[in-house]
Amino acid sequence: MERPHRGYSGSYNIPYKMKKIVLAFVSVSLFCGCTDEIPMVNLGIDDVYYIARMQKLDFHPALTGERYEWYVDGVLVSEERDYIFLSGEEGDYNVELKIIDPQTPYDFSFDIHVLHEEIEYSAYISKVYEYCPAPGQFINEMPRYEEGDTYETILQKVEESISGTNDIMISLGGYGGYVTFGFDHTVINVHGEKDFQIWGNAFYELLNPDERGGSAEPGIVMVSYDTNCNGLPDDEWYELAGSEYYSKDTRHTYSITYQRPDPDREIVADEDNSLDDIYYIEWSDNEGQKGYIAKNIFHNQEYFPKWVNSDEISFSGSLLANNAEDISGNGSYFVLYSFPWGYVDNHPNEYEDLNSFDISWAVDSDGNPVDLPGVDFIRVYTGINQYCGWLGETSTELSRAQDLHIDLPGRPNP
């Protein structure tokens, strides 16, 4: 699956008396951005560049100095040596690089023209990079595993399910199971606006809909910006801090390991709760807790991902508090309550704002806000470790995602 990253990997001998700044960067031509598909290397900086909106220009100065300053239209945008230019808006931009050094200072200005893409971008998912579900009652069914399927064929099935407007639901299984996807462009962080929406299958129960309880199986959202420009989700990940991120009931260094079912285990049923095998898949976590994902009478296929060769799979991340209440008192009627905002499969899809996400919510592993210009990769994982009798494990499902800044045919975005 991994594609080679092609680009410059050498060094330059820069004459001391050279007055025009010389940069080493991946070459850029009309409508081309920061991708691993560009094999050429440009040894100098041009006066003018052309780039499609929502694509990147990746600059790597060959010269060194004590400090670096990048300006766009006179505004300081970066003090790092390397800089990625990205704009969601068409227009003309002046970029200036200052290398501040007492011996060899340099100052160079050039123009970037951001144009509309030749082929219209899709507002929806175009690529699935990873699908790593935890065990669950819908695993090997959503999507369906067929004998001989490999990880690659399952990944293709997931991509076919949730790309575009296909709207075929996939399951992430129990806590930690995840999917990673992206679009055919960088999703721009438009400050003050929600940036993308994700569809699940949550619903409110009919007796007390105002309490926003029913079936809410919240998934946590992570985002990543392709800073190394290789087209792969191998850069740093940031959590979008939803309504529960700072709650005292949320744990941020949680991990769990699931064991493949022991074929020699004693099978114990619980007919009162429609369970065929209550000790089916064992799990243990880093807090010393153990438990099981039971097999119920409604789903008889294997719950452990059949394309996985290992006898155990592990996940880590933030853990949300349990949200289920057994209002029957006997395990026959569970209500799973929605959190206020910031999670997938947490509110019915018709509540668009509650299922939309702002890149500005991103925080690092210490909970500090991170200002990302956009994101190239989105990851969703099941955020609760919870079992609800005959309903089974709490497992996030999703079917579609949309960039809210791409106009839809016949319905431009506000």
Secondary structure, 3 states (H helix, E strand, C coil): CCCCCCCCCCCCCCCCCCCCCCEEEECCCCCCCCCCCCCCEECCCCCEEEEECCCEEEEEECCCCCEEEEEECCEEEECCCCEEEECCCCEEEEEEEEEECCCCCEEEEEEEEEECCCCCCCCECCEEEEEECCCCCCCCECCECCCCCCHHHHHHHHHHHHCCCCCCCEECCCCCCEEEEECCCCEECCCCCCCEEEECCCEECCCCHHHCEEECCCEEEEEECCCCCCCCCCCCEEEECCCCCCCCCCEEEEEEEEECCCCCCCCCCEHHHCEEEEEEEEEEECCCCEEEEEEECCCCCCCCCCCCCCCEEEEEEEECCCCEEECCCCCCCEEEECCCCCCECCCCCCCCHHHEECHHHEECCCCCECCCCEECEEEEEECCCCECHHHCECCCEECEEEECCCCECCECCC
